Amino acid sequence: MSGKSQMQNSRRTFLKTVGITMGVVGYEGTTVTAGKRDTERESIDGWTTVRANPGRTGAIAEDGPTPYPTTNWKMDLNGSMYNVEPIAVNGCSETVYLAVTTDDDPSKSQGYIGAYDVQTGDQRWKQTELPAPRTPAFNNGILYFATRVPSTPDADAGGFYALNAKTGEIKWSRTSTQKWANPIVTEDYVYTANSTAAYALDQTTGTTVWKTNDIGGLVDGVGAALSYSDGTIFFGEGTALDASNGSVKWRVADDQVTLGNHAAHDGMVYYIRTEFVVGDDDRVSVTARSADDGTIIWTYESNGSNRWDGRLAVADGYVLLLNSNDKESLVKALDAATGELLWTAAVDGSHFSSPVIADETVYIGGRFAPDSDPWNGQAVIYALDLETGARTWAYLLDSSDLETSPENPPAAGTPVVSDGNLYAATYPSGSTLTYRYVSYSNFFVLGSCDKWPGSNHRRPTDSGNNT
């Protein structure tokens, strides 16, 4: 048996033990009820697009670091990956692709995409002749991505690009329109949208295959969010299109500007929306709709104030979200079929990312600061058991030999998992100054280890083992 297989078996044995010994109360004040299990989960060759797959579920049928993490390598990004996910591609040439902003001034947009060896961190290529790139989508040796657009009205940077994933060479671009949505790529087409229409593009040339006007407008901060499932493309403004020809399957009339970011899975579309209410509690709501006709199946609204503005993770009958404010941060698991709250798990810290699911584990990034020194802190990754919410481990990212902001301690963005590794970028948490994100962001790759994390990677409340 390989070392990796031994680690995976050790982890599963540990999780089963936790399930037996924890009963209905878990680590970190977790409360647990039995959730449904569903063996359906899309298997893909790595984390190849925003939220792992075209459904945007934030879930992957692969292991993360097992049973415990260790830092394989880390680097200074010389730029920012705030709200951008790494793309990790498996196979004979394991590669992680990083889309980095190097100048995000209101009048400028500059950045690069770099390709790095997963095992060593060695740079394979770096394409710098780009506006600041957003998260790419990898398919059949090509990276497709939209770019950030400066906020200055007369700025002329932006567009949609396709790169050769082996060399970084630009294959084609569409820059007559600057602002595009993060793409979805299937075996047929590249799907995206701009402020006026939804598009299907030819993968090889970038030419328009079909165009549907007045769909998917880039509004309300959702960025024309797209998801895809079973031949249908779903948009944040409440429309579903036939992926083959762009015809409208259904459209939801709603008083809100958009329904929100969403994930499509197993005949349902799950929309999440954050409302920031002046002088009142901020609210996060989740609405599950039928993928067939858009009818509402269930709704859920977080109790009390919830300032979290992330995305859902959906797998195995669970829908995961955060409830976070100044007083506490809770990971919540809802029943995907009914919206019933199955478990909650408290996590120490703030600035929490969107959750992700890999195999039987939930991962979330953020910032941990000890009670004795709340203005200090480190980026942290939490791993929770998917069925119970019990904490498997918490791992502090050691940035001591990297450049970080003296005013804003680092927080970990959304972690990405693929083939036993976990990838996470950090950023200066809470900073309102753009230059700090460009100057003080770093990148970490965690691998598997059979030992509990050392003292420099543990919170002060954690002992030298997981008991």
Phi, psi and omega in degrees: 000136181289162178299322180295318179297320178298319178296318180296318178295321179299318180296315182295322176298318179297316181296322178296321178297317177301316181300326180282318187275338185280331181062234182258002176235125184251185175302157175058030178074024182293136170249141192228136164231161184290129177255162178280148178249141180225122185281352181284122170203134183296131177258122181229168185269064179110183176266096197252004180197178176305128180061028167084322189209169181300335176287348181060037184277347183065028184225145182217144182271052179222159177281151165265198178302127185224139349281344180228163181265158169215154181278115177280312176198163180209163184202156170279127184284339188054039182168192186236142171240033180297126182062025175235134181264143168294156175242120183245121184246127180275188178111196185290338179236081184293122187223142170246132182252131182242127177256114193236135174268126179252344175209111182240035175299150181306336181254001185228161174207106180223151178184194179209160165244128178242146177248131187226143176295127183300320186282322189248339186082002179297136179283130178266319173199165180213119180257113186253354183274061187217150159294168182301119185276150171262183185301125179282168168239129182259134174203125172051045174082011180232142173255125179247136181199153170266167181238161174287146181244130179302152182278345178294130186303324184266010179292146184240019180263141177139168178152192180233133190228155170230128180243148168291119186289343179273331187239340185084001180294138177285121180273314175200163178210158173232107186240000176295329168252131188272321190257121181229160178276155172304130188278161167242135180238126174245187179292345182261301191223173167257126181250135177204189180202159171230198188290347185241341188198164170260148186227148160246127183246149173291132185295324186280323188246339184081004179287157183285127174269311169213159181218132178239114185289157174060035177232137170074028182306146182278085187225162168059025176077356182276339175067039179051049183305132177244145165221164186220139173199132172051048173081011180233139175253130181250143183239153184294339180272009170096033180234146174237129181245148170290121186293339184281329185221357177083005179289150182283124175273315174201158179218132182263124174276123184215145180290335179287157179293318177221162173277335176121176171297158190204164175225138181247129182198132169054049174081008181229155171236125184252114181259138176237136183222132175252128178246120177264111188254117180295127178075011181216175178289138172286145186233141172240128180234150176237132177235126177260127180237154175292132177290340182283318186220000176084002179293148182284130177263315176200162175227152177219136176232129180298141178283140177069192182287135177220109184263005182289138184228055182250202183237159182282157165240137186225125175189151170053036178084009180242144169240122186250139176211178179246150167237108189223133174210195184293336187266326184201162174228126183234133167273131182240138176245121177255151172290123185296334182273329188237342185083001179297139176285119183267315176204159171231146180224121178283138176232133181283128175135199184205180178055046186281145183277182168291145177281157172228157180237128175227120185055244183252020187233142173257131178242143178212141179252158178181206178233132175251134176227128180294151180301327182287343183212069187295342180272357176251176177161174179225156172294144183223147170242128174256143172238125181237150175288131184296323184283328189239339187083359180297139181286127175274313174197162169233133187230118177277134178274123185273106180258017188299332180256014177241161181280125178228162182286132177289339182264333187230100180301151184289146170238149178272131174284189182302120178286150177240138185237138177197128171052046176087354180250157173234135183240135180209135171264151176246162180211160180285104189297134174079356182290140175256005182256120185301319186297332181293325178295322179288327186272334192233037177249141183227175185222137183232144172238120179255137176243190185271148178210146180266006180245145175300141184306145179291174189298327181284355177244010181247149172290155181302332181277351181271140176276186182280004174212185186263025180245000000 
